[in-house]
Amino acid sequence: MSRLIASPYFHAFLAGVIAVFGFAPFGIFPLPILSLAVLFWLWSKAERPSQAAWLGFTFGMGLFCFGVSWIYVALHDYGYMRPILAALATALFAAVNASIPALAGYVQAKFNSPLTWRLLLVMPAIWTLAEWVRSWLFTGFPWLSFGYSQVPHSPLAGYAPIVGVFGVSLIVALSAALGLLIWHMRWNKLGKSALACVAALWIAGAALSLVEWTQVQGESLKVSLLQGNVAQDTKFNEDALAGTLETYRRLAESSDARLIVMPETAIPLLREYIPEGYQAILREHARQNGGDILIGVFEREDGRYYNSVYSLGVSESQHYRKDHLVPFGEFIPLRSMFGWLINEMLQIPMGDQARGGESQLPLNVAGQKVAVDICYEDAFGEEVIHALPDATLLVNVTNDAWYGDSFAAEQHNQLSQMRALETGRMMLRATNTGVTSVIGVNGRVQAKLPQHEEGVLTATVQGYAGSTPYVRWGNAAMLFLATLMLVIAWKLRNR
């Protein structure tokens, strides 16, 4: 046991677990910085690149096995996969994602630079680029990127409107490297310089938090976000359909808001099968309020199925169709090889859908231009900004009931908080079981409903115009900075 505790791999795994407490719902934002400092220290002590890779892998296993353990809930509790298979699938998912920090550990160790430059320039840059790669590889899984941990309370969140979540990750990693240097060098000249750099980074971040990157546009708007709290195991049960329809009709009619938003697939039917009388009731109520209602539903066109949101009310009916789909949950990659997984082992309704397309315009509803994203599309900042600067409001509709009483919903809400900061737009989240929330342009939650309770969240919100630097250049600024750091380290390799 003592040998295990003394093992650097145990330290790496534990550091990965500790990092999770920096994210929602815990929100102890210094912990990811501390955990990265531990990883960087272990990397600096690694004798071979392969050892650094295994240290990165064990760190990643701690991070993902604990941080996304809710995958098991979706597979077992609601996908009805056998416990041992669900546990193995969750561990495999964690291992696939842990291979990215493993690769980062290997690459940084192969970089031929003195240790100080490798610590200050190479490790932060490689770590951040690895997170960025994870955000698009195999359709992408940017969950638990370290920049998210700083939203909304850390001073480093002030960098988000400029360099986005991965730019914040870069500054987190640089802070970890500087902190390690301060600890190692104590109060000699280099240690004092590192302390001055950390102070400058954090003070600048706090100052940037005060900048108003976008401007108020138009009059304020009253909105209502509906949370039906429909249990996932009965959501697609035909016997529960009448109750679901009645719940959302009742919640909608209780609101006098100009914009009413239902969650993802709130109506568990194809749009063509929703009774016209039911739609007429919702349409008429929205018109009486002088606005529109957004309804989550499935649509079918030309034999293809879409996860959609469509509008009813004073404006012409419009729709948005989800574009970024979840592999194995919403579409089947390499169907000839993996089709049996969805069809036989997992019971996931509508498990093979079509993409809606990247060029969809914001919805003109309730006097606003609303950029809708569905489910975890809000995890992809460079995709959200496709609708900007035209959009004045962001709306996310989701159904995190798949993950039960885990902390997945709070983590998901934190992704939306980052999108609000990056874009300088308010974010409205309507969810089935939570977290239903209103998020301000500063990334802070202004109001939210308790999870796993039926309710209506009504608030007054504001549209915004203009572009943050991140809206203009996306992740290009982060990629430039990380590449520049590596070039400088390469130039200094003989010093």
C-alpha atoms as one frame of an Amber mdcrd trajectory, in Angstrom:
protein
   0.000   0.000   0.000   2.831   2.396   0.856   4.429   1.701  -2.528   1.141
   2.581  -4.256   0.826   5.856  -2.362   4.420   6.735  -3.205   3.926   5.975
  -6.900   3.974   8.972  -9.266   1.108   7.351 -11.181  -1.037   7.380  -8.044
  -0.189  11.070  -7.588  -1.152  11.752 -11.216  -4.471   9.891 -10.865  -5.279
  11.708  -7.611  -4.429  15.071  -9.192  -6.886  14.291 -12.011  -9.629  13.493
  -9.503  -8.935  16.673  -7.525  -9.234  18.776 -10.689 -12.922  17.806 -11.007
 -13.697  19.775  -7.843 -12.744  22.936  -9.719 -15.749  22.525 -12.016 -19.454
  22.910 -11.286 -21.161  22.100  -9.001 -18.166  22.432  -6.666 -16.556  25.506
  -8.221 -13.222  25.551  -6.334 -11.474  27.150  -9.302  -7.861  27.125  -7.955
  -7.875  23.298  -7.788  -7.422  22.646 -11.547  -4.423  24.988 -11.445  -2.969
  23.030  -8.515  -3.660  19.699 -10.218  -1.920  20.813 -13.412   1.056  22.006
 -11.369   1.310  18.486  -9.925   1.116  16.953 -13.410   3.748  19.343 -14.773
   6.019  18.525 -11.828   5.598  14.806 -12.491   6.321  15.358 -16.179   9.489
  17.256 -15.295  10.670  14.256 -13.236   9.816  11.632 -15.874  12.893   9.787
 -17.105  11.472   8.801 -20.490   8.795  10.133 -22.855   6.838   6.904 -22.405
   6.729   7.493 -18.632   5.455  11.032 -19.198   2.765   9.579 -21.480   1.607
   7.117 -18.805   1.544   9.912 -16.235  -0.679  11.924 -18.580  -2.897   8.886
 -19.101  -3.367   8.195 -15.377  -4.081  11.891 -14.781  -6.719  11.721 -17.524
  -8.246   8.555 -16.077  -8.675  10.279 -12.713 -10.183  13.327 -14.409 -12.628
  11.500 -16.665 -13.531   8.437 -14.576 -14.718  10.763 -11.824 -15.651  13.839
 -13.857 -17.913  12.089 -16.383 -18.991   9.119 -14.291 -22.558  10.119 -15.202
 -22.032   8.336 -18.537 -22.716   5.144 -16.585 -26.114   6.490 -15.490 -27.152
   7.165 -19.095 -26.006   3.754 -20.308 -27.336   1.651 -17.439 -30.293   3.468
 -15.900 -31.848   4.773 -19.124 -30.069   2.879 -21.917 -30.735  -0.393 -20.008
 -27.216  -1.702 -20.604 -26.079  -4.378 -18.175 -24.099  -2.984 -15.210 -20.790
  -4.638 -16.090 -21.054  -3.543 -19.722 -22.052   0.001 -18.730 -19.080   0.200
 -16.345 -16.699  -1.104 -19.015 -18.101   1.286 -21.615 -17.691   4.228 -19.216
 -14.111   3.191 -18.431 -13.369   2.820 -22.148 -14.816   6.275 -22.807 -12.597
   7.688 -20.056  -9.570   5.868 -21.479 -10.146   7.244 -24.984 -10.267  10.778
 -23.609  -7.293  10.112 -21.292  -5.207   9.197 -24.334  -5.117  12.909 -25.227
  -3.230  14.039 -22.068  -1.100  10.912 -22.559  -0.133  12.182 -26.002   0.514
  15.631 -24.525   2.878  14.114 -21.959   4.789  12.262 -24.647   5.096  15.267
 -26.980   6.260  17.710 -24.306   8.923  15.217 -23.176  10.238  14.896 -26.731
  10.579  18.668 -27.010  14.296  19.418 -26.856  14.350  22.439 -24.522  15.861
  23.200 -21.113  13.525  22.301 -18.263  12.632  25.893 -17.361  11.537  26.706
 -20.910   9.770  23.359 -21.238   7.866  24.120 -18.053   6.927  27.710 -18.904
   6.351  27.437 -22.638   6.028  23.864 -23.858   3.862  22.210 -21.191   1.147
  24.929 -21.098   1.027  25.162 -24.899   0.935  21.405 -25.465  -1.706  20.912
 -22.759  -3.945  23.554 -24.329  -3.500  22.256 -27.862  -4.376  18.781 -26.581
  -7.633  20.123 -25.115  -8.390  21.817 -28.419  -7.754  18.570 -30.330 -10.092
  16.742 -27.937 -12.793  19.304 -28.798 -13.016  18.136 -32.422 -11.430  14.665
 -32.656 -14.091  11.974 -33.308 -16.720  14.782 -33.428 -15.324  16.255 -30.207
 -15.745  16.048 -26.450 -14.599  19.366 -24.908 -16.203  18.573 -21.545 -13.897
  19.339 -18.563 -11.606  21.600 -20.563  -9.827  23.478 -17.793 -10.919  26.921
 -18.947 -14.496  26.105 -17.915 -13.435  25.747 -14.288 -12.707  29.473 -14.089
 -16.275  30.545 -14.956 -17.718  32.678 -13.556 -15.880  33.616 -10.343 -12.174
  33.438 -11.203 -10.413  36.606 -12.423  -9.179  34.506 -15.361 -12.750  34.401
 -16.706 -12.103  37.945 -17.914 -10.029  36.548 -20.776 -12.930  34.497 -22.187
 -14.394  37.217 -24.476 -10.943  37.573 -26.088  -9.464  34.076 -26.373 -12.365
  31.754 -25.498 -12.372  28.721 -23.266  -9.128  27.266 -24.629  -7.366  30.584
 -24.236  -8.440  30.550 -20.599  -7.101  26.970 -20.392  -3.772  28.267 -21.686
  -3.640  30.897 -18.948  -4.654  28.294 -16.341  -1.799  26.049 -17.508   0.644
  28.971 -17.565  -0.435  29.905 -14.028   0.223  26.308 -12.941   3.708  26.389
 -14.495   4.528  29.750 -12.921   3.226  28.557  -9.556   5.457  25.491  -9.760
   8.400  27.693 -10.611   7.650  29.965  -7.640   7.498  26.937  -5.330  10.705
  25.442  -6.746  12.762  28.629  -6.922  11.388  30.142  -3.714  12.514  33.755
  -3.481  15.438  33.926  -5.866  15.313  36.223  -8.883  13.525  33.762 -11.151
  10.928  32.947  -8.497  10.182  36.635  -7.956   9.813  37.171 -11.702   7.389
  34.247 -11.881   5.355  35.741  -9.011   5.197  39.085 -10.831   3.974  37.328
 -13.992   1.218  35.470 -12.122   0.089  38.682 -10.443   0.029  40.497 -13.805
  -2.000  37.726 -15.468  -4.614  37.637 -12.721  -4.887  41.409 -12.277  -5.279
  41.846 -16.043  -8.007  39.188 -16.055  -9.872  40.979 -13.279  -9.585  44.271
 -15.183 -10.853  42.691 -18.405 -13.919  41.440 -16.513 -14.999  45.066 -16.222
 -14.985  45.680 -19.988 -18.386  45.791 -21.718 -17.679  44.136 -25.040 -21.240
  44.344 -26.421 -24.053  46.876 -26.275 -27.679  46.695 -25.240 -30.025  46.523
 -28.224 -33.733  47.257 -28.119 -36.122  47.007 -25.224 -35.993  44.407 -22.474
 -38.022  41.238 -22.936 -40.016  39.056 -20.566 -39.262  35.356 -21.045 -40.492
  32.119 -19.471 -38.456  28.913 -19.500 -40.461  25.735 -18.915 -39.148  22.790
 -16.908 -41.575  19.876 -17.200 -39.586  17.399 -15.062 -40.733  14.446 -17.174
 -38.974  11.264 -16.057 -36.641   9.897 -18.730 -37.821   6.306 -18.283 -41.400
   7.365 -19.115 -40.713  10.207 -21.546 -41.271   8.067 -24.648 -43.891   5.829
 -23.070 -47.139   6.105 -25.032 -49.180   5.885 -21.832 -47.421   9.002 -20.470
 -47.889  11.096 -23.632 -51.203  12.697 -22.651 -49.760  13.745 -19.298 -46.677
  15.270 -20.952 -48.790  17.268 -23.413 -51.010  18.499 -20.592 -48.022  19.491
 -18.454 -46.483  21.693 -21.124 -49.812  23.196 -22.145 -50.514  24.110 -18.535
 -47.045  25.551 -17.956 -47.169  27.562 -21.186 -50.627  28.985 -20.478 -49.513
  30.040 -16.986 -47.043  32.497 -18.542 -47.677  35.961 -19.931 -44.115  36.268
 -21.258 -43.461  37.435 -24.782 -41.035  34.545 -25.356 -41.767  31.085 -23.945
 -39.210  28.297 -24.361 -39.778  24.548 -23.962 -36.901  22.074 -23.442 -35.354
  19.703 -25.970 -37.958  17.258 -27.341 -40.441  18.517 -24.748 -43.155  17.052
 -26.991 -41.956  13.452 -27.570 -43.637  13.160 -30.961 -42.809  13.838 -34.555
 -44.011  17.341 -35.330 -46.404  16.017 -37.963 -48.171  13.937 -35.307 -48.773
  16.759 -32.813 -52.538  17.400 -32.785 -53.378  20.580 -34.681 -55.772  21.589
 -31.939 -52.939  21.422 -29.407 -50.694  23.562 -31.593 -53.542  26.032 -32.130
 -53.871  26.485 -28.353 -50.146  27.231 -27.979 -50.118  29.518 -31.026 -53.082
  31.524 -29.824 -51.635  31.904 -26.329 -48.323  33.142 -27.726 -50.166  35.662
 -29.897 -52.157  36.913 -26.922 -48.825  37.568 -25.214 -47.624  39.440 -28.304
 -44.812  36.981 -28.924 -43.763  33.430 -29.693 -43.197  30.022 -28.154 -40.287
  27.722 -28.987 -41.120  24.018 -28.926 -38.641  21.139 -28.759 -39.714  18.251
 -30.975 -38.538  15.706 -33.568 -39.121  16.477 -37.253 -39.103  14.236 -40.311
 -38.337  15.303 -43.851 -37.461  13.150 -46.865 -37.133  10.109 -44.634 -34.648
  11.819 -42.312 -35.218  12.597 -38.655 -34.105  15.803 -36.932 -33.868  16.974
 -33.339 -35.550  20.361 -33.734 -36.973  23.496 -32.199 -39.791  25.288 -34.006
 -41.750  28.447 -33.254 -45.432  29.319 -33.033 -46.897  32.776 -32.436 -46.989
  36.211 -34.002 -43.901  35.555 -36.126 -43.829  33.249 -39.120 -43.152  29.699
 -37.980 -39.436  28.871 -38.185 -37.263  26.004 -37.052 -33.741  25.138 -36.011
 -32.405  21.607 -36.419 -29.565  20.241 -34.345 -26.341  20.070 -36.323 -23.714
  18.659 -33.949 -24.910  15.150 -33.140 -23.700  12.780 -30.410 -22.128   9.598
 -31.831 -23.946   6.422 -30.765 -26.613   8.541 -29.048 -27.950  10.514 -32.025
 -26.208   8.976 -35.019 -24.376   5.734 -35.709 -20.848   6.154 -37.102 -19.726
   3.270 -39.309 -23.238   1.846 -39.204 -22.187  -1.487 -40.742 -19.869  -2.091
 -37.775 -21.699  -0.450 -34.877 -25.372  -0.467 -35.837 -26.004  -3.440 -33.535
 -24.899  -1.367 -30.525 -27.844   1.016 -30.850 -30.330  -1.507 -32.164 -29.640
  -4.392 -29.771 -27.646  -3.330 -26.684 -28.979   0.177 -26.090 -32.589   1.313
 -26.097 -32.204   4.930 -27.201 -35.166   6.486 -29.054 -34.339   8.210 -32.339
 -30.767   6.957 -32.196 -29.936   7.733 -35.825 -30.677  11.321 -36.829 -29.608
  13.747 -39.554 -27.668  16.988 -39.174 -29.472  20.270 -39.605 -26.573  22.111
 -41.286 -24.110  24.791 -40.135 -25.609  27.746 -41.999 -28.934  27.994 -40.167
 -29.981  31.547 -39.366 -31.134  32.833 -35.963 -34.886  32.674 -35.382 -36.727
  36.002 -35.655 -39.091  35.652 -32.705 -40.502  37.981 -30.029 -38.628  40.936
 -31.478 -35.249  39.210 -31.078 -32.861  37.215 -33.233 -32.441  34.038 -31.238
 -29.526  31.658 -31.820 -30.749  28.237 -30.699 -28.490  25.355 -29.787 -29.723
  21.957 -28.688 -28.305  19.774 -25.927 -24.516  19.810 -25.780 -24.086  21.958
 -28.880 -23.356  24.687 -26.336 -20.045  22.890 -25.657 -18.643  24.113 -28.988
 -17.848  27.809 -28.878 -16.686  28.111 -32.478 -19.983  26.635 -33.650 -22.130
  28.901 -31.468 -20.485  32.011 -32.949 -21.656  31.021 -36.457 -24.936  32.818
 -35.641 -23.151  35.980 -34.495 -23.068  38.902 -34.535 -26.618  38.744 -35.965
 -28.115  36.972 -32.952 -29.154  39.117 -29.996 -29.955  36.245 -27.596 -28.679
  32.698 -27.097 -31.076  29.871 -26.201 -30.067  26.368 -25.187 -32.691  23.644
 -24.894 -31.645  20.366 -23.384 -32.712  17.195 -21.602 -30.180  16.141 -18.966
 -32.645  13.717 -17.403 -30.462  11.044 -19.048 -27.902  11.608 -16.275 -30.164
  11.312 -13.258 -29.102  13.062 -10.065 -25.416  13.351 -11.043 -23.513  16.597
 -11.436 -23.740  16.445 -15.252 -26.454  19.112 -15.391 -24.418  21.615 -13.365
 -21.357  20.959 -15.517 -23.521  21.484 -18.596 -24.830  24.780 -17.269 -21.226
  25.915 -16.817 -20.618  25.368 -20.540 -23.441  27.791 -21.288 -21.959  30.289
 -18.842 -18.754  30.248 -20.873 -20.704  30.766 -24.126 -22.390  33.851 -22.638
 -18.995  35.273 -21.685 -17.388  34.491 -25.042 -20.185  36.068 -27.077 -21.370
  38.948 -24.878 -24.923  37.601 -25.101 -27.397  36.452 -22.481 -28.027  32.711
 -22.488 -31.463  31.240 -21.738 -31.529  27.539 -20.824 -34.792  25.570 -20.866
 -34.275  22.011 -19.641 -36.465  19.044 -18.787 -35.128  18.398 -15.265 -32.554
  21.184 -14.797 -30.481  23.253 -14.795 -33.026  25.734 -16.210 -31.371  29.136
 -15.908 -30.940  32.695 -17.120 -27.272  33.614 -17.592 -26.030  37.196 -17.939
 -23.370  38.474 -20.330 -20.874  38.250 -17.461 -21.395  34.484 -17.290 -23.166
  34.597 -13.944 -26.464  32.829 -13.328 -29.120  35.480 -12.701 -31.935  33.036
 -11.908 -32.524  29.299 -12.000 -35.046  26.644 -11.008 -34.389  23.816  -8.551
 -33.467  20.587 -10.300 -35.934  17.708 -10.633 -38.948  19.895  -9.967 -41.643
  21.090 -12.333 -41.648  24.848 -12.772 -41.595  28.010 -14.879 -38.649  30.406
 -14.701 -39.800  33.889 -15.680 -37.325  36.745 -16.002 -36.688  39.993 -17.845
 -33.785  39.743 -20.261 -32.013  42.006 -22.716 -30.822  41.586 -26.272 -27.255
  42.606 -27.150 -25.443  43.671 -30.308 -21.802  43.857 -31.300 -18.933  41.401
 -31.321 -16.422  40.324 -28.735 -12.896  39.612 -30.002 -13.665  35.892 -29.686
 -16.714  36.235 -31.964 -14.421  37.797 -34.596 -11.559  35.323 -34.542 -12.712
  32.248 -32.611  -9.892  29.991 -31.452  -7.353  31.541 -33.822  -5.902  33.787
 -31.104  -5.311  30.836 -28.774  -3.763  28.782 -31.563  -1.448  31.673 -32.437
  -0.335  32.138 -28.814   0.239  28.423 -28.215   2.172  28.064 -31.477   4.242
  31.156 -30.673   5.162  29.691 -27.283   6.382  26.509 -28.951   8.380  28.439
 -31.555  10.056  30.499 -28.833  10.844  27.332 -26.873  12.349  25.790 -30.001
  14.477  28.876 -30.609  15.714  28.736 -26.996  16.469  25.007 -27.056  20.265
  25.503 -26.982  20.263  28.095 -24.208
